[in-house]
Amino acid sequence: MASTTREKFVSFINNRWLVFVAAMWIQSCAGIGYLFGSISPVIKSSLNYNQKELARLGVAKDLGDSVGFLAGTLSEILPLWAALLVGAVQNLVGYGWVWLIVTGRAPILPLWAMCVLIFVGNNGETYFNTGSLVSGVHNFPKSRGPVVGILKGFAGLGGAILSQIYTMVHSPDPASLIFMVAVGPAVVVVCLMFFIRPVGGHRQLRPTDGVSFTFIYGVCLLLAAYLMTVMLIQDLAVISHNIITVFTIVLFVILVVPILVPIVTSFFIDSSPTDTVEEPLIPKRENQEPGLQTPDLILSEVEDEKPKDVDLLPASERHKRIAQLQSRLMQAAAEGAVRVNRRRGPHRGEDFTLTQALVKADFWLIFFSLLLGSGSGLTVIDNLGQMSQSLGYDNTHVFVSMISIWNFLGRIGGGYFSELIVRDYAYPRPVAIAVAQVVMSVGHVFFAFGWPGAMYIGTLLIGLGYGAHWAIVPATASELFGLKKFGALYNFLTLANPAGSLVFSGVIASTIYDREAERQAHGSVFNPDDAHKCEGSICYFLTSLIMSGFCILACVLSMILVRRTKPVYTHLYGKTRT
C-alpha cells in the first residue's frame, strides 16, 4: 500500500499536467507589462513627465517584454528553474527601484536611467514566458494551439488579477501598485520554479487528455466571466471593503481549481503503460516504409518533384500519388539513374535554427504581420490611461482590467479556434491571425470617433484581436519551423512588439497627443498651464485611423502567408482527416 502511494505521488510530481498548471500560475504574473496603463499616471505626475517622455518609458517596457534573446539562450543552457530565477530577480530589482524613486525613498534618476529600470524589470517576463512555453510545447507537442493559448492567456489576464488584489489591499498610496508589481511575481515564481520542466510528455498521451483540456477551458471561461462581473460591480456600485475581500478570495479559489487535473489523473485514474500512447514531437513522414536508409533525402526529392496540384487532391488520392512518386525515385536512385541531392536546409515543418529561419520569407511574413497587428494593439494598451481620461473617464483601472480580460479570452479563443481550423480542415493556422487583425481594425475605428461606449467596445475588440496574436503566432512558428529551437524563434518574433511600439506609440501616438494637448492649452482660458493633458476624441483620432490601416495591411500579409503554407498544413494535418 505504501509503495503504491509512493508511486502515485511520484507520478503526480512528474505529471505534465502539474507542470502545465504551475506554468499557468506563473503566467498569471507574467503580464505585469499590461499594468503600465495603471502605473503610468503615477509615474507621470510624480516625476512631472510629458506624454512623449512617458511614451519612452512605455517603449522601454515593451523592449523589456520582448527582447528575450538572453532568456532564450539561458533556457537552452541552464535548467528552466534557473532561468526563471534570473527573471524573478530582474523583475524585483527593476520595478523595486522604480517604486523607491516614485515614493521618494531613492533619488530621482534621469529619464534614460528610468527607461533602463523599466526595461530590466519588465524583461523578467521574457524568462517567465520562455520557461512556461518551452515546457508546454515539449510536454504537449500535439496540442500546441490550446497549450500556447491558455498559457499566453493567463499572461494577458495578469493585469486584471493584480488589479483586483490591489483593490483589496485598498492602499491610499497609488504607488503601492508599483510595489505589488515588483514583489508579487518574484514571490510566485520562486515558489513554483522547480516544477517547470519537460517531463517526457511526448510519451504520456492518455485518453483523459481531452476531458482535462475541456475542464481547463471551463475554468478559464469561469475565471474571465467572474473577473468581468466583479469588475463591473465594483465600478457601478459602492461596496464595502469586506465584500471586495470576499471577491478576491473567490478569485484565488478559481485560480487553484486546475490543480484537480494532475491530482485526479495521478491518484484516481489508472496510469499504467497500457493507457498511454506515444505522442511524437515531430510528425512521422507519410508512407515511410521501414528499412529505408535515406528517407529524408528521397522525401526532399519528392517535395521538389511532385506536381503542384497534388496537394489539392483528396487525402487518399494524394497519399497514393506521393507514394508512387517516392517509389519511382527510390528505384531510380538505387539503379543510379538519378542522383539524390542533399538538402541545403530543412523544409517547412522540420526543425530550423534561428539562422535558417531568418532567410525564409514565411518567417518574415509572420514577423511583419505581428509587428503591424500586435504593435497597433500595444499602442492602445500603453496609452489606455490617457485615452480613457481624454474621453472623460476617471477610473482608468476599469479599462485596464477589461482589456486584460478580453486579451485573455482572445488568447484562449485564438488557440482553440485555430486548432479547430488545422485539425478539422487542415487549413493554415495564420488565417485566424488575419481574422483577428480585421477585428482590431474595427476596434481602432471606434476609438477614433469616440462614439458612446467606444471605450468598452474598443477594449473588447482590441483585447480579443491582440490576444489572439499571441496564441496563434507561437503555435504557427512551431509548426513551420519546428520545436528544437522554439525558444530562440519565439523570442525573436516577440521583437515585433517593441518595434511596433517604438514607432506607433513612441512616435506617432505621443507626437499627435502632445500636439493636440498644446493646442488646447493655448486656446484655453481655464487651465492654460496644463500643457500635457488633452481632452476629447481628437486626441487619438488620427492615431487610431492610422492603426486601423496598419491592421488591414497586416491582414494582407497574413493571407499571403496562408497561401504559401497550404501544402505544409495539408502534409501535417491532412492525414488526420482520412
MIZA-807564 format. One record per residue (C-alpha): y, x, z. Coordinates in steps of 0.001 Angstrom, whole numbers, plus 524288, in hexadecimal, padded with zeros to 5 digits. Each point is the difference from the previous one (the first is absolute). Layout:
YXZ...
END
This chain:
8000080000800008094A80B04803A67FCF6807517F37F802687F3B57F7F680D217FDE38068C8037D80E307FDBF7FC527FEE57F1928085A7F3DD7FE8780B74806D3806A47FE9680BA87F6D67FF717F6607F4AC80C937F9D6805118070C80D18800F67FBAB803857F2248026C7F27D7FA6680947800B27F479805AC7F2EF80444804558065180CCE806EE80A7E7F811806257F5637F7A6804E77F83A80BBF8059180C3D8066F806C4803237F320805B87F2307FFD8805DB8022E80D7B8059A80D297FC20805917FA247F393806D57F586808048084480B538052A80172806917F2C480A907F6CB7FB3480AFB804AB808BE8082B803167F402801477F1667FD9D807BA7FF0F80CB180ADD8083F7FA42807447F36D7FCB68001F7FCE480E9D8038680D638054D809CE803A47F56680B157F750805557FEAD806D780D408007180D6E7F9BF80B537FBF77F7488086F7FAEA80B237FC8380AC5809B8802D280B327F6A380AA57F9107F8127F9438016F7F2CC804167F90D7F3A67F60F7F96A7F7217FE3D80BCC7F7267FD28808DC80BA17F6827F5FD805507F98A7FF367F2A97FD8F80EA6800907F8B17FE0980CB67F84E7F5597F9117FC75809597F5147FBC880A2780A167F78D7F58F8064A7F9D47FC9B7F2F17FDB780E587FCF67F95E801AD80D137F7907F4227FD827FBF8804A97F28B7FF9180EDB7FF9D7F1F58013F804517FBA680CB07F9B17FE4B8066D80D3E7F8C47F4248054A7F71A7FFB57F41D7FD5080E90800FE7FD677FFDA80E9A7F6F57F4407FE9C7F75F8085E7F7228009980C26808A88001B7FA6280DC37F81C7F50F806248071A7F3227FE26802C07FEF680EAC8077780CDE7FFA08083B7FB7A7F480802F37F35E8074E8042F807C980BF0809B3807BA7F7C0805AF7F3207FB32801427FAB480DCC8076780C2D80476809427FF2D7F45C802A37F19A80297803028028680E5B808C780BC57FDC3807B17FA6C7F48C803327F26A804FB8006D8048680E2680B07809597FCCD807467F5637F87D7FEFF7F74380C008058080ACF808B180B9A8019F7F6CA802F87F17B7FE8A7FF807FDE580ECC808BF80BC0802B37F54F807FF80695800D180A8F7F58680B9B805407F84D803477F9907F30B7FAD5807927F46080588800A67F2267FB337F6147F6187F6A6809977F9677F96E802DF80D067FEA07F17B802C27F9967FE927F2AE7F66E80AC7803BA7FC8F7F91980CBD7FDE57F2F87F9297F7BE806F27F5B57F787806CA80A367FE367F3A08080B7FC657F7597F49C7F78080A6E7F9BA7F6467FD5180AD97FC987F38E7F89E7FA30807E27F4E27F5C080591809397FCC47F273805387FEE27FA7E7F2347F82E80B5E7FA9C7F6478006080B3A7FDD07F1547FFBC7FEDE7FE997F1387F78380C0C7FDDC7F6537FB7180A458009A7F2217FA9C7FD3C802DB7F1B17F52280979803987F98F7F68880962801A47F4407F6DC7FFF0805BD7F2317FBB27F3327F99280A4A7F7C2806F980C2C807F87FD69808FB7F48E7FD047FDA77F88A80CB57FFB180C598085C80C8F805BD7FA8A8069A7F2B3800357FCB87FD6880E368038480DAA804B680CCF8007F7F899802807F201804297FFC9803B380E4F8098080B027FD068091B7F5EE7FA207FE7E7F72580BCF8037A80AC88099280E687FC817FFA37FD867F1FA804367F69A8042B80AD480968809FC805C480B437F65B7FEBC7F8637F615807F97FCF780A2680A7280E62803B280032803A57F1B4801D37F6B57FF3A80BAB805BE80C4A8061C80D267F8FF7FF7E807F580C628015380ECC7FE817FFD9800D980D5A7F9787FDE77FEA17F1417FC9680E877FF497F3867FD49807AB7F9C17FBC07F32C8015780E147FB4B7F91F8048C80C6A7F4F17F6777FD487FED3805047F20A7FF0480DEA8053F7F61D7FDE780AEC7F7AB7F4327FC2F7F934805307F3C27FD9280D628061B7F8E57FA0080BA47F7977F7097F7957FC1B80AD47F68B7FC548099B80AB97F73B7F5A5806347F8EC7FCBF7F33D8003880C727F7E47F20380447803167FA7B7F3787FA2D805D88028A7F2867F6028072A7F79C7F6817FDEE7F4BB7F2EE7FB65805717F76C7FFC27F3F88042F7F2597FC5A7FA32801277F25E7F2947FE9B80644803857F4C88090A801C97F4687F6DC7FA5E7F41F806F77FE977F19B7FC8B809637FCB980B1880B53807547F9B9804B57F4127F887800B07F7DC80C6B806C580B238072280A9D801267F5A2801E77F14180032801B88007980ECB809E780B1D7FF02807897F89D7F5908002B7F417808D3805938080180B3A80A508059F7F6D98046B7F28D7FB8B800157FB0780E098082080BAE8042A809FE7FDE77F52A800EC7F1548029C801598023780E9580AA980A2F7FE8D807727F75F7F6807FF267F4658094180437807DD80BD580B39806147F885805277F2CB7FB657FED67FA1D80DA28077A80B5B805F280A677FEFB7F57A8020E7F159800207FE7A7FCFD80E7480437805D680CE47F3B5803608079A7FDBB806F580CD87FBD180E0B801517F3217FBB3806227FC537F8737F3B68038080BC47F79A7F6F680823808837F4F67F6417FDE2802738006D7F1587FEC880ED9800387F37B7FFD28081F7F9BC7F6947F648804448093B7F5207F89B80B1B806867F3F37F7738017C7FFFE7FCFF7F1648016D80E827FCFF7F42B80319808827F71C7F56A7FA357FB288083C7F44B7F877808BC809717F5FC7F4FE8004A7FB2E8043F7F27E7FAB580D6B803F57FB337FA8380CF87F8297F5187F9907FAC68086B7F4E27FBDB80AC2809757FAAE7F89D80BBB7FBDA7F2987FB297FB7F801E97F1E07F433807FA7FC308052980C5D7F99D7F309805B07FBE87FF52807A67F3327F9DB7F4687F91280CD37F8BE8015A807F680A7A7F9328016C803BC7F1E48065D80BE37FA1E80E407FE957FC298034D80B637F6FD80D62806298000980038800D57F1217F9B17F5837F76C7F387804127F9208010E801E47F1757FAE37F4E47F7DF7F2C9801D17F94F7FE1A80D7E805BD7F1B08032E7FE637F9138082480A5F7FCB680DC27FC3580BC9802717F749805D780D0C8035780D2E7FEBC7F912804517F1DF8024280E4D8034C8023F800E6807927F3437F9287F58A7F80B807EC7F52D8063E80C61807717FCD57FBD37FFDD7F1BE7FCC27F18D800E180DB47FD6C80510805B9807277F45B7F6E37FA937F5907FE757F1BE80383807B47F6317F7B080C1C7FA598066B7FB017F2077FED37F3E4802CC80834807517FD6880CB6803997F2697FB167F1CC7FBC87FE287F85F7F7F8809F87FA5A8086780ADA7F1CE7FF677FB7680369803697F1DB8095D80AB88046E7F57D80665808587F6657FF5F7F4B38097D806487F641803CB80AE88096A7F1AC802B4803187FCDD801067F18480B4E8095B7FDAA7FC3E8082E80BC47F1D3800B87FB6480414804AB7F269808FB80A47805BD7F54D804CE8092C7F6728016A7F4C8809E38069B7F72B803DB8096C80ABB7F1B780351802937FDCB802DB7F17780C55808307FF1E806337F6BB7F63480BEC7FE608089380602808AD80A39803CD7F97380C9F80DA8803DD803D9803028025680E2D80AFF7F7D18051B80D068060E8033E8016B7F72580BAF7FB0D7F39F80665800D77F2BF7F98E8067B7F42E806237F8067FAE480B447FB3980D80803FA805468096E80A2B80CED8066B7FC418079280A768070080E987FD9F80159802AC80A257F5747F6C37F9307F68B806057F2B8802F080DDF804E87FDCD7FD6B8022C7F17E7FB317F2137FDF4809077F57A7FAA37F9357F5B180853803D78072280C6E80E52800617FC247FFE27F1BF7FBF17FB517FCC480DBF80A5C808EA805E880BC07FAAD7F8957FB937F1ED801397FF008023A80EA580D2E806DF8004C807067F4947F9987F8967F52D806F67FE84804F880DDA80CDB807807FF46807867F36C7FD8F7F8B97F96A80B2F802DB80B458091F80E5E7FEBF7FCB57FFAE7F246805AC7F85D8045780C0A8096980B2E802DC80C1E7F7657FE417FAA37F38D80608808B5800ED80C0080C638012B7F7E57FB567F5D77F61E7FDD27F5C480A7B80CEE80326806998075A7FEF47F3207FA747F2457FE1E8042E7FBD780DA37F384801A8807EC801158060880D817F1C480259803AA7FB4A80A797F6997F351801D8807AA7FB167F2ED7FACB8006D8046D7F1DF7FA5680D478033F7F4947F8F4806607FED57F6707F4B57FF7B80A617F5877F5E28074A8081E7F7687F3D78006F801657FD3E7F16D7FDC080E6A7FD597F37A7FEE3807F27FB687F3FA7F8A080396806617F3097F73880B85803317F4E07F77E804BA801477F6E37F45C8020B80B067F6507F381806A2804537F8427F3538000C804647FA477F2FD7FFC880CEA7F8BD7F1F28017F804A77FCC17F2987FA5E80604804237F3067F79780C287FECB7F3857FA4C805D47FFD27F2CC7F94380672803607F31A7FEE180EEE7FEDB80E847FFA47FC968092580B52803718053A7FF6380DCC80DFF803C97FBF2802157F2527FA6A801B27FBC680E3080AF780A0580169806D87FA0C7F4337FF797F273806348058F8056580CBF80B528063E7F8A18038E7F32F7F95E800207F97480D688091180A96805368091E7FE627F46B801F87F1B88039E80251803C980E4380AEC809527FC31806987F50E7F8628005F7F7A880C658067E80B1680771809C7802127F4FC805537F228800167FF007FDAB80EAA7FB907F1F47FE757FD567F80480C5D7F38F80531806158009180C017F73E7FCDA8093080B517F3AA7F86C8034D7FB317FE807F1FB8043080DB87FC407F8DB8066E80B5F7F4007F7CD7FCA87FF778042F7F1B48041480E1F802037F6E1801B080B977F4327FA7F7F8B980297807E27F3A88033680CB9806D47F42E7FEFA808D37F6D07FD3F7F4A3803AB80D267F9F67FA878077380B947F2FA7F9027FFAD7FDEA8009B7F1548053680D797FC547F75680827809307F3EC7F8597FBDC803A2801BA7F1A98020B80EA1801B57F2C58016C806B37F9557F8C17F4C1806768078B7F5078006280D6E806677F4FB7FFE3809FB7FE988016B80EB77FDE180E9A801A680E8B8038680056804E37F27A80390808B5804F980B03807AB809027F6EC800D77F5D27F5258049D7F5578093E80A54808758067C80579804387F2D68013E7F1DD7FB9D807507FC8C80C7F80ADA809197FB5A803FA7F4B77F7388056A7F92080C0680A67809FB803FA802FE802DF7F1AD803347F1B17FDF48072D7FEED80CEC8082980C287FD1C8058A7F9F97F3A87FF777F172802EC804487FFD480E408067080D3E801CF808637FF247F3C08005F7F2787F9CD7FF997F6AC80BA7808488081B8095F80A7B803227F5EA801877F1CB7FBF48000A7FB6C80E4080A63809D08045A8085B7FCC77F4247FFC37F1768033480244802A480E8680BD6808647FCF1805517F5A47F6C07FE947F57380A64806328089580A6E80C03802937F7AC801797F1997FCD17FE127FB0980DE080AE87FD39809AC7F6A47FCF380B1B7F84280C77801768050380A847F6D47FA9B80AFE808777F1B97FCAD7FD9F7FDF6806AC7F2EE7F14C80132801B67FC547F193800727FE447F7327F42D7FE7E7F1338006D7FA9C7F66F7F6137F5A8800327F562808B9808CB7F7C07FBF280B96808917F278800B87F9DA801C67F7A27F3C78002780ADF7F5EC7F60B808318077C7F6417F4CD8006B801587FD217F17B7FD9080E5A7FCED7F4017FFE5808C97FB057F3CA7F92080105806E77F2E97F8A680BC58054B7F4E77F7108045F7FEBC7FA707F2527FF6080DC67FA727F5938036980A137F8227F42C7FBA280057804F47F1FB7FABF80D478045C7F5367F95D807C97FBAE7F80F7F4397FF7B80C597F7BD7F700805B380A637F7B67F3997FF7F7FE47801777F15F7FC5280E57801267F60B7FE6180AF27F8447F4337FB557F448808697FBDD7FFB3806A980D4D7FF397F357807977F6127FA917F66C7F78580BDF802C7802027FFC080EC47FEA17F165802667FACB7F9C27F38B7F1DD80235803FF801F27F7F880C69802027F3CA7F7D17F329800CE7F891
END
